[in-house]
Structure formats: structure tokens, C-alpha cells
């Protein structure tokens, strides 16, 4: 039975890899031997496969493999806290979510209160009576953080200096949670059938949409701390404002 | 997955994982870094691994996604800087020419087709394994593979004609 050229050409790329059943293969080969155009087409594939088969020459060089395993294991050891198995994550996530929600709750309460008591320094976000965390924009988040910092200043015993270490710890924690949430959501998207982990991770990412701002703030505060610069509310709030102005 | 299991997987699959990423990015340093990320991600997701499926399919999937994301990030998936970055590694003339030609072929393929082509035709995975790695049906893999092979073939035929014309061979 003669086959038409279009059909044969659709199968030619499978011929050199033995991806066709024996009967089809022999029919196509028979056609190729009797048809000049299909024969030329097939020769092109043969040449292409000859080249591709030599790709094994591109083995990783020794320099690339050197210390590869050791580096991976080192990284795993360094991130051991975050890298708990999923069963432990299931205990970890509610705690993490509670922490983030608690932190954001404090911000929300404070932003709400700021309606009647506007801050004198660079707190420019519109106070809202209800602030849903999933809708929090960069500016709102920054303002919320600045409100928290401002509140610290007003707390008795902290009237002159802000407990920067505490704020930094809080921000570091936030950063870890964000990084972990993002990473997990990426990994989870690649996994089969674990929608729950993915949904939880995505919720966290949604709650705080701007890890770069947290990073920038941490970096700025760390610089101040390392320089031994006197830290007060104004300086930190103006730092926030400058981060905000660069980002908005 | 225990740490010992992981260490065995690391030993067994580091070479193919680096190799797959390299054949998608054509940069050994990038391939090394992304392969490390892939193994770290595998370790982090060990609690959710379905033990009924071979672990390499998940590992390869993470690796391929890393390579594709990298391509998107540099926004030049045509791999513009790959060759320049290779100067430090000792390489035979044959391997150098082969790499240059394969790179030109790979540049003609969209990322997913490139992944299919690399996994099936360069790494020798079966169609079903490629489908499992990429989360596609075997039919979709077959049809993309055909398109990829066609593009590679067409490029090589055109390249060959050019060489013949230029050098009067």
C-alpha cells in the first residue's frame, strides 16, 4: 500500500529513534526508498540525530562537578530550620500564619487609630477604618510599619530610642517567612497533587506583597546599627519614607 | 526521604541534572548554580514526595523549570552570553564546535520544546518519562518533539548549505 508524502513526513522524525511500530516503520522506510523528496527529508533528520547523539560529549567538566555535593549539603544544613519535612510544616504554618496575622493586626489597629491621631512625621498613607491585609499595598505596609515604630517611640521607657534590635528581629522573621512562602509556592506548583500547601503558601505571599521593602528596611537599619548611629523614630520613619519614595 | 537517601540521589543525579540545565542554558556556571537550587528545593519538598513515582522525574521537573525561569529572567533565552562564559573550561575543538551548533539549534526552540528535545533526544528519557517530568500528555510531548526535531533539522540543513556555499565544499 503506498503512503502519501505528507503522512510520511509527519513520521520521519520518529524513524531514527525507533518510536514507530515495526509495521509502520517498514512501510515508511519502503516509501522513503522510493521517493526522492522524502528521502532527502529523511537524510536531514539522520544528520540532525547524528549531531544530537554526540551531545553526550558535553559532559559537565571536572571544575563544575568539584565540590558540588558538598556545596548542596552545606546549603541544606544552613537552611535546616526552614527545610523541615512537610509534616512539620503543617505544624509550622499555622504558627507562622498566626505570627504574620498578629503582626499585621497590630498594624491595622494602629493605622485605624491614626485617623484621630495623625502622626507628625511622614506617615502619609490614608488611614482606613478597615484594612484587609490581602489588599495591603506597598505604601500601606510601609505606613503600617512606621506606625508600629512610632508607637514604640511613645511607649514609656522607649521615649528616646527605638528598640531597633527587636524591630530588626521582627523584620528578619518576616523576611524568612516571605522567602519561605514564595519558595514553597514555587516548589508546590511543580508538585503533583498538593494543593493545600500551595494555597497556604500563596495566602502568605498575598498577605505581604512586598518582600523587597522589608529587605531594604532591614539593610538600612543594619547599616545604622553597625555605624552606631543614634536611632530615633524620626530617622527610621524618614528611612522608610525614602525607601517608599524610591519604590512608589 | 532520609538524608542518606538524599545523598544517594545527589550522587546519582548531579551529573544529569547539571547536564540538562546546561543544554538549556549553555552556561556551565549557571547550570551548576541552578542544579544546586534544584537539589535544595527537592530536599525542602521531601515531605510531599509521592514515593510511588520515581524521584528523578520530580528532580528533573524542578531543574527544567529553573532553566526556563532563568531564561525568562535574563529575557534573552536566545542564550547570547553562553559561549563567552565558557572560555575557562578545557574543551576539545570537537566539543566546542558541537556546542556552538547545538546552541544555535536550541535557540530556535521555545523553552518547553527545548526541554522536551533535551530530555528525549539528548538525555534519552522515554516519551512517557518526558511527559511525567513536564506534566504533559504523551501526545503533546510527541507533537512538540516533532516540531522541535523539524526545527533542528531545518536549521542544520540550512547551515550545511551555507557552509558548502561559503567554503566551496
Interface residues (C-beta under 8 A of the other chain):
Chain A: X10 X13 X14 X17 X19 X44 X45 X47 X48 X49 X51 X52 X54 X55 X56 X57 X58 X59 X60 X61 X63 X64 X65 X68 X69 X71 X72 X73 X75 X76 X79 X82 X83 X84 X85 X86 X87 X88 X89 X183 X184 X186 X187 X188 X190 X191 X192 X193 X194 X197
Chain B: X6 X7 X10 X11 X14 X15 X18 X19 X22 X23 X28 X29 X31 X32 X35 X36 X39 X40 X41 X43 X44 X45 X46 X47 X48 X50 X53 X58 X61 X62 X65 X88 X89 X90 X91 X92 X94 X95 X98 X99 X101 X102 X105 X120 X121 X122 X127 X135 X142 X145 X146 X149 X150 X152 X153 X154 X156 X157 X160
